[in-house]
Amino acid sequence: MYGQSQYGVFAYSTNGAADDDSPILKPDLMQYLPAFYADNQTMSALQDSDAEEIGLLRAAIADALKQSFLSSATWGLNLKEAEYGLPTDPSQSYERRREMIRAKLRGIGTTTPEMIERVASSFAGGEARVEQAPGEYRFIVRFVGLMGIPPNMAGLIQMIEEIKPAHLAYEFAYTYTTWGMVKVLTGAQAKNMTWRQLKTWGGNQG
């Protein structure tokens, strides 16, 4: 059953650098002036001040353009959240908030098992399947393209609650490493892994 454990309490990623971490590209305005200004400190200081403002303007234009695309938007995410009726939570990382917006976009229209699969896959970062149990009025979201529990389960639960038919219950099924997979590991390899790593290893020795 879902809802018995609280997901999403810990931060799985952070926003990283500040929004304005791009370098400020100042133009060399002195090159456009006559050569006799080259040693004029007053003119050099004036042009440097103007170049600073031009650099800031260029950076502001580039940053505003980034807000037009979901993959690069930062401070502009709140506008997209408002557009799609999503709450704004500044404590969440940018990527988590982008996941919610992508899921909302994939959940627009008539709710079908395929729609729920698309929404779940967008959160899991891998394939998810919906298994229906019509006589029981419930369905199972099974994560088959990801080992373990996806990090942003709280966001996924919120999105499924928004798009699923009200009379249907649901639960999640996760994929873990089997003992058959672990057999190929040497004792030294297994010893260097935690129990959690072993559970989600999946047979990838790369």
Residue, then its C-alpha position, 0 to 999 in steps of 0.5 A: m500500500y502507498g502512504q504508509s511510508q513518507y517519501g521525499v523527506f530527504a533532498y536527493s539533489t540540490n539546485g546546485a549553483a546560483d541562477d546567475d552563475s554564467p560568466i559576464l561577457k564584457p565587450d572591449l569597447m576601447q577597440y571601437l575608439p580612435a587609437f589616441y584614446a588607448d592611453n586615456q585612463t578616463m576614457s578607459a574607465l568610462q568604457d569599462s563601466d559601459a562594458e560592465e552594463i552591457g555584459l550584465l544586459r547580455a547575461a540577463i537576456a540569455d537567462a531570460l531565454k533559458q526560462s523559455f525551455l523546461s530543461s533549463a528554466t530556474w526562476g521561471l519554473n514558478l510561472k510554468e507551475a502556475e500555468y499548470g495549476l501546480p504548487t510552487d515549493p522552493s525547497q525542492s530542487y529544480e529537477r524535481r520541479r521539472e519532473m512535476i511539470r513534465a508529468k503534468l504535461r503527460g497527464i493532460g487528457t483522458t486518463t488511460p493506463e498508458m497515460i499513467e505509465r507515461v507519468a510514472s516513467s517520467f518520475a522513475g527515469g525508467e520504464a513503468r507498467v500499469e497492471q489492472a485488476p478490474g474486478e478489484y477496482r485497483f491497479i498496480v504501478r510496477f517499476v521495471g526499468l529502475m531498481g529500487i524505489p524512485p526518489n521522488m515518490a511523493g511527487l508521483i503519488q501527488m500526480i497520480e492522485e490528480i489524474k486517476p479515476a476517484h474510485l480506483a485504488y492503487e499500489f506500487a511494485y518495485t524491482y530488486t536484485t535476485w539471488g541469482m543475479v548476485k551469484v556472479l559477484t565475487g566475495a570481494q565485490a559483494k563485500n565492498m557493496t552495502w545491502r542497499q547497493l546489492k538490492t538495487w545492483g541489477g547485474n551491472q558490473g560496469 
